Amino acid sequence: MGRLLLLLLFINVMLLAVALIDCLSTERDEVRGLPKAVWVLIILLFPAVGPGVWFASGRPVSPESRPNQGGPLDRLTGKSRSPRPLGPDDDPEFLKGLSTTARKADEDRLRAWEDDLHRREEELRRHADDEGPPDDTIGR
């Protein structure tokens, strides 16, 4: 019986620590229901139920489960604020811009190579015209 109580106490302390760390690391404007300071007090003053209440009611809603995907609501207007900026590899507009930029750079490089090739061909033609036809009598 004593071992069971120690196990339950250990689980309760771990749950309390995880809930407290999660609450403290959550952005102030993403906490649901009550202000962040009140949630910390609830977790600390009611260690048996506080963490469970935090995870059920206070924790921010994950972005995947938000219906509008628009980010957290503004407290004054109730309207959805713009979502947080995405990382570059998650932002479709950034990736589209990369492919457009890369394509333009490739086209510019190809155009420069073609211009260089045409310039060299023209130089070879002029050089061949300046030398004239080969003279077969010189070497005999």
Secondary structure, 3 states (H helix, E strand, C coil): CHHHHHHHHHHHHHHHHHHHHHHHHCCHHHCCCCCHHHHHHHHHHCCCCHHHHHHHHHCCCCHHHCCCCCCCECCCCCCECCCCCCCHHHCHHHHHHHHHHHHHHHHHHHHHHHHHHHHHHHHHHHHHHHHCCCCCCCCC
